[in-house]
Amino acid sequence: MGKRVLRREPRAHWALLALAMLVLLAELSLDGYVTHAGAESGDQPAADTSPAPAATAGAAVQRLESDGKVSSRALPARTIALTFDDGPDPVWTPRILAVLAKHRARATFFEVGSRVNEHPEIARQVLAGGNEIGSHTFTHVPAGTPAWRMRLELTLTGNAVAAAVGRRPVLLRLPYSSSPEALTGAEYDAWRESAPGYLLVMTDHDTEDWRRPGADAIARAVRPGIVMLHDSGGDRAQTVAALDRAIPRLQAQGYRFVTVSEALGLPPAPAALGAQRWRGQALRAAQRTASWLARVLTALMIVAVALGLLRLAVQLVTAAVHARRVRRRHRRPLEYLGPVSVIVPAYNEAANIAATVRSLIGNDYPAIEVIVVDDGSTDDTAGIVERLGLPGVHVVRQDNAGKPAALNTGIRHARGDLLVLVDGDTVFEPGAVGRLVQPLADVRVGAVSGNTKVANRGGLLGRWQHLEYIIGFNLDRRMFEIARCMPTVPGAIGAFRRAAVRDAGGVPADTLAEDTDFTMAVLRAGWLVVYEPRAVAWTEAPATVRQLWRQRHRWCYGTMQAMWKHRGTVLQRGAPGRLGRRGLGYLLLFQVLLPLTAPMIDIYGLYSVLFLPWGRAAAVWAGFTAVQVATAAVALRLDGERYGPLWSLPLQQVVYRQLMYLVVIQSTVAALLGGRLRWHRMVRTGAAAVHAGRPG
């Protein structure tokens, strides 16, 4: 309201926030890429079934020569090359290695790169036992994968293996491919275009151990040539048992168990270059971080949803209790409780001040005086009020000192013991003053919050603010009254007992949310603060996003200041303790901490759309929105409002909500950096004046 000489606002650091969110999305996308591609199972994906060129048929090991031709090789006689796909696995790979070591056999493990990053120590155990490692792509991609992705998959797998064991794999087995005759055209093309430096290793015998046909059946399928088994992807107890039976039986018949490279007389895999190892280590760190972030955000999402549902449940229950309490209160006839002094602090309120004053004098309460404190306005605010010539209206002029000073000036000039504090842009309904002061008949009540409604609710922004006032503010006030910890009586419409004002030390001037700070002081002094929904006043809400940002930034920052100022109440007993543990705890959780996590939750939502089934993501969003709409409908009914604006609520969740949590982020940055905000005054248009004289 008034001018203030304050330090420059800190920078918003939006670029840093945007960069952090992009990094978070990239990390989650990496986790989604890694974890949501399935491993081999009984249900293989549909793929191109056209046969590969005849040149590739025959032996199980294929090489793409420099002239583009494909050559093939078979294993020597009486040689068995056991191969294991889909690992490494922390449970089954060590057990298989133990069986191989027991019988002095060696094998080839075609490992998935992402799993190597998860269990590099298992990959090292594979090599330490004299075995070798080949590539099985990074995420076990199916046949028909585009060449660019296959190149990426093989590069990432090569980096992962290099970081884990210091070797560069040269053997490749494409997922879902078994015998050379089963190689499809799509697999053949993918190999030619993306993996010309690899030996393509298929199988002579597929044990189909993934079907778990029994250890004896798997053991019978182990025969001379290249044999396919699995060391991951499920329970491999039958595979372990089959190896322990087949290997000694075949060794006794003169067969040797060696790696594919050893069987073909090839040198071991070459050492990886230092750069490839560093890339692999960076990839592993990124993958592990991504996995950790996904788990943390999943837990955060669950906690946020649980807290949100708990909050809604508490709001609805307390709203029902409060509604019954208010109905009992309203059965009693209105009482005359003594003169009421209405204080209107005004700074450049020429657009609304006449309507505000007329609405106050036009109220049906028997004895009302109106004191307009002109706080150094540069327009004709004071002159407009004086020219009205209304009885019981007094104008007090002072140099600009700010809204708290203007309120304290008005309180000093007031003659009544019941004080109503009103913003200069607020229009009261005819019965608002009388209804507002009725709860003060209870000598324990020191302050009463009225019901502020948005006057300019025609546009989308106005509808969203209208819903926020009805759902957020009013449902919260009902809950706060039941919990006896109301933290804010709004500056637009509130009644105070003079004794409570005195006990609170007057309206404080050291925060930007003087109404919240003042109400907390009243609570700390031991007074009750209640909510009267039938005392209605109309206020002009911001009409542009820029104005809304400035207003909410000031509210949020000022609320944080007030919370910090009254933080000591958390450890106190009685009324101060209720304020600290209930009121401040609620504000900290739902108006500071959860909004600060909201960007991460939105990023997680985008991640869910990209990597989870769309139907599931849509169902979660639809269910959450349905709960919000139902809650809004209850709130609108309690407030006697029409249901028409409900159609805009889903849009509010994806536009307005983001603006509100960005306000909290900016306010938190300002608070942490020790900045102070300038007072930004909203340009008034007189929208609230159209409600002057309307019945309640």
KEZA-519485 format. One line per 5 residues: number of its first residue (from 0); for each residue x, y, z of C-alpha. Coordinates in steps of 0.5 Angstrom, whole numbers, plus 2048, in hexadecimal, padded with zeros to 3 digits. Layout:
residues N
NUM	X Y Z  ...
This chain:
residues 696
0	800 800 800  805 805 802  80C 807 7FF  812 803 803  819 804 802
5	81C 7FD 801  822 7F9 7FF  822 7F7 7F8  81E 7F0 7F6  823 7EA 7F5
10	823 7E8 7EE  81E 7E2 7ED  823 7DD 7EB  81E 7DA 7E6  824 7D8 7E1
15	827 7D4 7E7  820 7D1 7E8  81F 7CF 7E1  825 7CC 7E0  824 7C8 7E7
20	81E 7C5 7E4  821 7C4 7DD  826 7C0 7E1  821 7BC 7E5  81D 7BB 7DF
25	823 7B8 7DB  825 7B4 7E1  81D 7B1 7E2  81D 7B0 7DA  824 7AC 7DB
30	821 7A7 7E0  81A 7A7 7DC  81E 7A5 7D6  822 7A0 7DA  81D 79C 7DE
35	817 79C 7DA  81A 798 7D4  818 791 7D6  81D 78B 7D6  81C 784 7D3
40	816 780 7D5  811 77B 7D2  80D 781 7CF  812 784 7C9  810 78A 7C6
45	80D 78A 7BF  812 78B 7BA  814 78B 7B2  814 783 7B1  817 784 7AA
50	81D 77F 7A9  824 782 7A9  828 781 7A2  82A 77A 7A1  832 77C 7A2
55	830 77D 7AA  82D 776 7AA  832 770 7AD  837 771 7B2  835 775 7B9
60	83A 77A 7B9  83A 77F 7B3  83F 784 7B1  83E 78A 7AD  844 78B 7A8
65	847 792 7A6  844 790 79F  83D 790 7A2  83D 788 7A1  83B 784 7A7
70	83F 77E 7A9  83D 779 7AE  841 774 7B3  83F 76E 7B7  842 76B 7BD
75	847 765 7BD  845 75E 7BE  844 75C 7C5  843 763 7C8  83E 766 7CB
80	83D 76E 7CC  838 76F 7D2  835 776 7D1  831 77A 7D6  82C 780 7D4
85	829 786 7D8  82E 786 7DE  832 788 7E2  82D 786 7E8  82F 787 7EF
90	82C 780 7F1  82C 77B 7EB  833 77E 7E8  837 77C 7EE  834 775 7EF
95	835 774 7E8  83C 776 7E8  83D 771 7EE  83B 76B 7EA  83F 76D 7E4
100	845 76E 7E9  844 767 7ED  844 763 7E6  84A 768 7E3  845 76A 7DD
105	845 771 7DA  840 774 7D6  83E 77B 7D3  839 780 7D6  835 784 7D2
110	833 78A 7D6  82E 790 7D6  832 796 7D7  82D 799 7DC  82E 793 7E0
115	835 794 7E0  835 79B 7E3  830 798 7E8  835 792 7EA  83C 794 7E8
120	83F 78F 7ED  83B 789 7EA  83E 78B 7E3  845 78B 7E6  844 784 7E9
125	842 781 7E3  849 783 7E0  84C 781 7E6  84A 77A 7E5  84D 77A 7DE
130	846 77B 7DA  845 781 7D5  840 786 7D4  83C 788 7CE  837 78D 7CD
135	830 78C 7CD  82E 793 7CC  82D 798 7D1  825 797 7D3  824 791 7CF
140	820 794 7C9  81C 790 7C5  81D 78E 7BD  81C 794 7B8  81F 799 7BD
145	821 79F 7B8  828 79F 7B7  82A 7A6 7BA  827 7A3 7C1  82B 79C 7C0
150	831 7A0 7BF  830 7A4 7C5  82E 79D 7C9  834 79A 7C7  839 7A0 7C9
155	835 7A1 7CF  837 79A 7D1  83E 79A 7CF  83F 7A0 7D3  83C 79C 7D9
160	840 796 7D8  846 79A 7D7  845 79E 7DE  843 797 7E1  849 793 7DF
165	84D 797 7DB  84C 793 7D4  848 794 7CE  843 78F 7CC  844 78D 7C5
170	83E 787 7C5  837 789 7C4  831 785 7C5  82A 789 7C3  825 788 7C8
175	81F 783 7C5  824 780 7C0  826 778 7C1  828 774 7BB  82A 777 7B4
180	824 774 7B1  820 779 7B5  824 77F 7B4  81F 784 7B1  820 789 7AC
185	81F 78F 7B1  824 78C 7B5  829 78B 7AF  828 792 7AD  829 794 7B4
190	830 791 7B5  832 793 7AE  831 79A 7AF  833 79B 7B7  838 795 7B9
195	83C 794 7B3  842 793 7B8  83F 78E 7BC  83F 786 7BB  837 784 7BB
200	836 77E 7C0  830 77A 7BF  82F 773 7C2  82F 76C 7BF  82B 76A 7C5
205	825 76E 7C9  824 76A 7D0  81E 76F 7D1  81F 76F 7D8  81B 775 7D9
210	815 771 7D8  818 76D 7DE  816 766 7DB  81A 762 7E1  822 761 7E2
215	822 75B 7DF  81F 75E 7D8  824 763 7D8  82A 75F 7DA  828 75A 7D4
220	828 760 7CF  82F 762 7D1  833 75F 7CB  839 760 7C6  839 767 7C3
225	836 76E 7C6  831 76D 7CB  82C 773 7CE  82A 773 7D5  829 779 7DA
230	82C 77C 7E0  826 781 7E1  81F 783 7E0  81C 77E 7E5  81D 778 7EA
235	823 774 7E7  823 76F 7EC  822 76A 7E6  827 76C 7E2  82C 76C 7E8
240	82A 765 7E9  82B 763 7E2  832 765 7E1  834 761 7E7  831 75B 7E4
245	833 75C 7DC  83A 75F 7DD  83D 759 7E1  839 754 7DC  83C 757 7D6
250	843 758 7D8  843 751 7DA  842 750 7D3  848 754 7D0  844 75A 7CF
255	847 761 7D1  844 767 7D4  847 76E 7D1  845 775 7CF  843 776 7C8
260	84A 77A 7C7  84E 774 7C9  84A 76F 7C5  84B 773 7BF  852 775 7C1
265	851 77C 7C1  855 781 7C6  852 784 7CC  84E 78A 7CC  852 790 7CB
270	854 795 7D1  84F 79B 7D1  852 7A2 7D0  852 7A7 7D6  84D 7AB 7D3
275	848 7A6 7D2  849 7A4 7D9  848 7AB 7DB  842 7AB 7D7  83F 7A5 7DA
280	841 7A7 7E1  83D 7AD 7E0  837 7A9 7DD  837 7A5 7E3  837 7AB 7E8
285	831 7AE 7E3  82D 7A7 7E3  82E 7A6 7EB  82C 7AE 7EC  826 7AD 7E8
290	824 7A6 7EB  824 7AA 7F2  821 7B0 7F0  81B 7AC 7ED  81A 7A8 7F3
295	81B 7AF 7F7  815 7B2 7F3  811 7AC 7F3  811 7AC 7FB  810 7B4 7FA
300	80A 7B3 7F6  807 7AE 7FA  808 7B2 800  805 7B9 7FD  7FF 7B5 7FA
305	7FE 7B2 801  7FF 7B9 805  7FA 7BC 7FF  7F5 7B7 801  7F6 7B7 808
310	7F5 7BF 808  7EF 7BE 803  7EC 7B9 808  7ED 7BE 80E  7EB 7C4 80A
315	7E4 7C1 809  7E3 7BE 810  7E5 7C4 813  7E0 7C8 80E  7DA 7C4 810
320	7DC 7C5 817  7DC 7CC 816  7D6 7CD 812  7D2 7CA 818  7D5 7CE 81D
325	7D4 7D4 818  7CC 7D2 817  7CC 7D2 81F  7CF 7D9 81F  7CA 7DC 81A
330	7C4 7D9 81D  7C5 7DF 823  7C2 7E5 821  7C7 7EB 81F  7C9 7EF 825
335	7CC 7F6 826  7D2 7F5 829  7D4 7FD 82A  7D7 802 825  7DB 7FF 81F
340	7E1 803 81C  7E3 802 815  7EA 803 814  7EC 804 80C  7F3 805 80B
345	7F4 808 804  7F9 80A 7FF  7F7 80C 7F8  7F1 808 7F8  7ED 80E 7F4
350	7EA 808 7F0  7E6 804 7F5  7E6 809 7FC  7DF 80C 7FA  7DC 805 7FA
355	7E0 802 800  7DD 808 804  7D6 808 802  7D6 800 803  7D8 801 80A
360	7D3 807 80C  7CE 803 808  7CF 7FD 80D  7C9 7FB 811  7CD 7FB 818
365	7CA 801 81C  7D0 805 81E  7D6 805 819  7DB 80A 819  7E0 80A 813
370	7E7 80D 813  7EB 80D 80D  7F2 80E 80E  7F5 812 807  7FD 80F 808
375	800 815 803  7FC 813 7FD  7FE 817 7F7  7F7 816 7F4  7F0 819 7F6
380	7EF 813 7FB  7ED 818 801  7EA 81D 7FD  7E5 818 7FA  7E3 816 801
385	7E2 81D 804  7DE 81F 7FE  7D9 819 800  7D7 81D 806  7D4 816 809
390	7D3 816 811  7D7 812 815  7DD 812 810  7E4 816 812  7EA 817 80E
395	7F1 817 811  7F7 819 80D  7FE 817 80E  804 817 80B  806 810 807
400	808 80B 80D  805 805 80A  7FF 801 80C  801 7FF 813  802 806 815
405	7FB 808 812  7F7 802 815  7FB 804 81C  7F9 80C 81B  7F2 80A 819
410	7F1 805 81F  7F4 80B 824  7EE 810 821  7E9 80A 822  7E4 80B 827
415	7E1 804 827  7E3 7FE 82A  7E2 7FA 824  7E6 7FB 81F  7E5 7F9 817
420	7EB 7F9 813  7EA 7FA 80C  7EE 7FB 805  7ED 801 801  7EB 7FD 7FB
425	7E5 7F9 7FF  7DE 7F9 7FE  7DA 7F6 804  7D3 7F3 803  7CD 7F7 807
430	7CD 7F2 80D  7D5 7F0 80D  7D7 7F5 813  7D1 7F2 818  7D3 7EB 816
435	7DA 7EC 816  7DA 7EE 81E  7D5 7E9 820  7DA 7E4 822  7DD 7EA 827
440	7D7 7E9 82B  7DC 7E3 82E  7E1 7E6 833  7E6 7E1 831  7E6 7E3 82A
445	7EB 7E9 828  7EA 7E9 820  7E6 7E7 81B  7E8 7E5 813  7E2 7E7 80E
450	7E1 7E4 808  7E5 7E8 802  7E2 7E6 7FB  7E5 7E8 7F4  7E1 7ED 7F1
455	7E4 7ED 7EA  7E4 7E6 7E8  7E2 7E6 7E1  7E8 7E4 7DE  7EC 7DD 7DF
460	7F1 7E1 7E3  7EB 7E3 7E7  7E8 7DD 7E8  7EE 7D9 7EA  7EF 7DE 7F0
465	7E7 7DE 7F1  7E8 7D6 7F2  7EF 7D7 7F6  7EB 7DC 7FB  7E5 7D7 7FC
470	7E9 7D1 7FC  7F0 7D2 7FF  7EF 7D8 804  7E8 7D7 806  7E8 7CF 807
475	7EF 7D1 80B  7EC 7D6 80F  7E6 7D1 811  7EB 7CC 813  7F0 7D1 817
480	7EA 7D3 81B  7E8 7CC 81D  7F0 7CB 81F  7F0 7D2 822  7F6 7D4 81E
485	7F3 7D9 819  7FA 7DD 817  7F7 7E2 812  7F1 7E7 813  7F1 7EA 80C
490	7F2 7F1 80B  7EC 7F2 807  7E7 7F0 80C  7E9 7EF 813  7E6 7F1 81A
495	7EA 7F2 821  7E8 7F3 828  7EC 7F9 82A  7EF 7F5 830  7F2 7F0 82B
500	7F5 7F6 827  7F8 7F8 82D  7FB 7F2 830  7FE 7F0 829  801 7F7 829
505	7FE 7FA 823  7FF 7F9 81C  806 7F7 81B  80A 7FA 815  810 7F5 815
510	80D 7F0 810  80A 7F1 809  804 7ED 80B  802 7F1 811  7FB 7EE 811
515	7FE 7E7 812  803 7EA 817  7FE 7EE 81B  7F9 7E7 81B  7FF 7E3 81E
520	800 7E8 823  7F9 7E8 825  7F9 7E1 826  800 7E1 82A  7FC 7E5 82F
525	7F7 7E0 830  7F1 7E2 82C  7ED 7DE 828  7EC 7E0 820  7E6 7DD 81D
530	7E3 7DD 815  7DD 7E0 814  7DB 7DE 80D  7D4 7E2 80C  7D8 7E9 80D
535	7DA 7EA 806  7DE 7EF 802  7E0 7F0 7FB  7E7 7F1 7F9  7EA 7F3 7F3
540	7EF 7ED 7F1  7F5 7EE 7EC  7F3 7EE 7E5  7FA 7ED 7E2  7FF 7E7 7E3
545	804 7ED 7E5  800 7F0 7EA  7FE 7E9 7ED  805 7E7 7ED  807 7EE 7F1
550	801 7ED 7F6  802 7E5 7F7  80A 7E6 7F8  809 7EC 7FD  804 7E7 801
555	808 7E1 801  80E 7E5 803  80B 7E9 808  808 7E2 80B  80F 7DF 80B
560	811 7E5 80F  80B 7E4 814  80D 7DD 815  814 7DE 816  812 7E4 81B
565	80D 7DF 81F  811 7D9 81F  812 7D9 826  80B 7D7 827  80D 7D0 825
570	810 7CE 82C  80B 7D2 830  804 7CF 833  7FD 7D2 833  7FB 7D6 82D
575	802 7D8 82B  803 7D1 82A  7FD 7CF 826  7FF 7D5 821  806 7D2 821
580	805 7CB 820  7FF 7CB 81D  7FE 7D1 819  806 7D2 817  807 7CB 816
585	801 7CB 811  803 7D1 80D  80B 7CF 80D  808 7C8 80A  803 7CA 805
590	805 7D1 803  80C 7D0 803  80F 7C9 803  80B 7C6 7FE  80A 7CC 7FA
595	812 7CC 7F9  812 7C4 7F7  80C 7C6 7F2  811 7C7 7EC  814 7C0 7ED
600	80D 7BD 7EE  80B 7C0 7E7  812 7BD 7E4  810 7B6 7E7  809 7B7 7E4
605	80C 7B9 7DD  811 7B3 7DE  80B 7AE 7DF  808 7B1 7D9  80E 7AF 7D5
610	810 7A8 7D8  80A 7A5 7DC  803 7A3 7D8  7FF 7A9 7D6  7F9 7A6 7D9
615	7FC 7A5 7E0  7FE 7AC 7E0  7F8 7AF 7DD  7F4 7AB 7E2  7F8 7AE 7E8
620	7F7 7B5 7E5  7F0 7B4 7E4  7EF 7B1 7EB  7F3 7B7 7EE  7EF 7BC 7EA
625	7E8 7B9 7EC  7EA 7B9 7F4  7EB 7C0 7F3  7E5 7C2 7EF  7E1 7BE 7F4
630	7E4 7C2 7FA  7E3 7C9 7F6  7DC 7C7 7F5  7DB 7C6 7FD  7DF 7CD 7FE
635	7DA 7D0 7F9  7D4 7CE 7FC  7D6 7D0 803  7D7 7D7 800  7D1 7D7 7FD
640	7D4 7D8 7F6  7D3 7D5 7EF  7D6 7CF 7EC  7D8 7D2 7E6  7DF 7D4 7E7
645	7E1 7CC 7E8  7E2 7CB 7E1  7E8 7CF 7E1  7EB 7CB 7E7  7EF 7C6 7E3
650	7F2 7CC 7DF  7F4 7CF 7E6  7F8 7C9 7E8  7FD 7CA 7E2  7FD 7D1 7E1
655	7FC 7D5 7E7  7FF 7D0 7EC  805 7D1 7E9  805 7D8 7EA  804 7D7 7F1
660	809 7D3 7F3  80E 7D7 7EF  80C 7DD 7F3  80E 7D8 7F9  815 7D7 7F6
665	816 7DE 7F5  814 7E0 7FC  818 7DB 7FF  81E 7DD 7FB  81D 7E4 7FD
670	81D 7E2 804  823 7DE 804  827 7E3 801  824 7E8 806  821 7ED 801
675	81B 7F1 802  815 7F3 7FD  813 7F9 7FB  80B 7FB 7FC  808 7FA 7F5
680	801 7FD 7F5  7FC 7FA 7F0  7F9 7FF 7EB  7F1 7FF 7ED  7EC 7FF 7E8
685	7E6 800 7ED  7E3 7F9 7EB  7E1 7F8 7F2  7DC 7FE 7F2  7D7 7FA 7EE
690	7D5 7F6 7F4  7D4 7FC 7F9  7CD 7FB 7FC  7CC 7F4 7FA  7C8 7F0 7FF
695	7CC 7EB 803
